[in-house]
Amino acid sequence: MPLFRFIASQKRCNVTRQTNVPQMETDLKLHLSGLSEQNTFTGYGAGYVTINQIRYEQSLIVLPDLIIDWEPRTLEQLEPEHFAFLLSLQPEMVLLGTGPMLRFPHPSLTKMLTAAGIGVEVMDTQAACRTYNILMAEGRRVAAALVI
């Protein structure tokens, strides 16, 4: 009987001994534990995220009750105006997903958010999706700003 079961890209990877480390695919399908009227990431992969079973292939801002197309398509295109718009949404925390790799924007870009008492966490987009789901499930007003 397998000790662990991972589902990635509709493939299963069973580990029968604790000493083996399974190889994971980059696409992931997340399963909801219950029905929700809030926006929840249900999957992601190279160049896309899935929210409530709908696939998106462009940069987005996601809040529990709102999905907004976001202009910057690369980290280099981020401008202070993009973060001012995030400030206007009044989240408790912003999770900045920087694409497939963790990359940090210039600190001057996020300064207005931190000055307003809004937490900013920078991570790769897949980590931002997972973290968003956890914080949203806790009832937090979190915004995931994803560069895809």
C-alpha positions in Angstrom: 0.0 0.0 0.0 1.5 3.4 -1.0 2.4 5.8 1.8 1.9 8.9 -0.4 -0.1 9.8 -3.5 0.7 12.8 -5.6 -1.5 13.8 -8.6 0.2 15.9 -11.2 -0.9 16.4 -14.8 -3.2 13.4 -14.3 -0.3 11.1 -13.6 0.2 9.4 -10.3 3.4 8.9 -8.6 3.3 6.3 -5.8 6.0 6.0 -3.2 6.1 2.7 -1.5 9.1 3.4 0.7 9.9 6.5 2.7 13.4 6.6 1.3 12.2 7.3 -2.3 11.5 10.9 -3.3 8.8 11.2 -6.0 9.4 13.3 -9.1 6.7 15.9 -9.5 5.3 17.4 -12.7 5.1 21.2 -13.0 1.3 21.3 -13.7 -0.8 20.8 -10.6 -4.5 20.4 -10.1 -5.7 21.5 -6.6 -8.8 19.9 -5.1 -11.2 21.9 -3.0 -12.3 20.6 0.3 -15.7 22.2 0.0 -17.8 24.5 -2.1 -17.0 28.2 -2.0 -18.3 31.3 -3.6 -14.9 32.9 -3.3 -12.2 32.9 -5.9 -9.9 29.9 -5.3 -7.0 28.7 -7.4 -7.8 25.2 -8.6 -4.7 24.6 -10.7 -1.6 26.1 -12.3 1.1 25.3 -14.8 3.5 26.9 -17.2 1.9 30.2 -18.4 -1.5 29.8 -16.8 -3.5 29.6 -13.6 -7.0 28.1 -13.1 -9.4 29.9 -10.8 -12.7 28.2 -10.0 -12.0 25.8 -12.9 -11.5 28.6 -15.4 -8.1 28.9 -17.1 -6.4 32.3 -17.3 -3.2 32.9 -19.4 -2.6 36.6 -18.6 -1.4 38.6 -15.5 -4.1 39.0 -12.9 -5.0 40.4 -9.6 -7.2 38.0 -7.6 -9.1 38.8 -4.5 -11.7 36.5 -2.8 -14.5 38.4 -4.5 -12.8 39.9 -7.6 -10.6 39.0 -10.6 -8.9 41.8 -12.5 -6.8 41.7 -15.6 -3.4 43.2 -14.7 -1.4 45.1 -17.3 2.2 44.1 -16.5 3.2 41.0 -18.4 6.8 40.9 -17.1 8.4 41.9 -13.8 10.3 44.6 -15.7 7.0 46.3 -16.7 6.0 46.9 -13.1 5.5 50.6 -12.3 4.5 52.5 -9.2 1.0 52.9 -10.6 0.4 49.2 -10.6 1.0 49.1 -6.8 -1.1 52.3 -6.3 -4.0 50.3 -7.9 -3.3 47.4 -5.5 -3.5 49.9 -2.6 -6.9 51.2 -3.8 -8.2 47.6 -3.4 -7.5 47.7 0.3 -6.2 44.2 0.9 -4.6 43.1 4.2 -1.8 41.5 2.3 -0.5 41.4 -1.3 1.1 38.2 -2.6 3.3 39.2 -5.7 3.7 36.1 -7.9 6.7 36.9 -10.2 6.3 34.1 -12.7 8.0 30.7 -12.7 11.0 32.0 -10.7 11.2 34.1 -7.5 12.4 37.5 -8.5 12.2 40.7 -6.4 10.9 44.0 -7.7 12.7 47.2 -6.8 11.8 48.1 -3.1 10.6 51.5 -4.2 7.7 49.8 -6.0 6.2 48.2 -2.9 7.1 51.0 -0.5 3.6 52.6 -0.7 2.0 49.4 0.3 4.2 48.8 3.3 3.8 52.4 4.4 0.0 51.9 4.4 0.4 48.8 6.7 -0.3 46.3 3.9 1.9 43.2 4.0 3.8 42.4 0.8 5.2 38.9 0.1 7.1 38.2 -3.0 7.2 34.6 -4.3 7.0 32.6 -7.6 3.5 32.5 -9.0 2.8 28.9 -8.0 3.7 29.5 -4.4 1.5 32.7 -4.5 -1.4 30.6 -5.6 -1.0 28.1 -2.8 -0.5 30.8 -0.2 -3.5 32.7 -1.4 -5.7 29.7 -1.0 -4.6 29.2 2.6 -5.0 32.9 3.6 -8.3 33.2 1.8 -9.7 30.1 3.5 -8.7 31.8 6.8 -11.0 34.7 5.9 -8.3 37.1 5.1 -8.7 39.8 2.5 -5.6 38.8 0.5 -4.7 39.9 -3.0 -2.7 37.8 -5.4 -1.0 40.0 -8.0 0.3 37.5 -10.5 2.7 38.1 -13.4 2.0 35.3 -15.9 
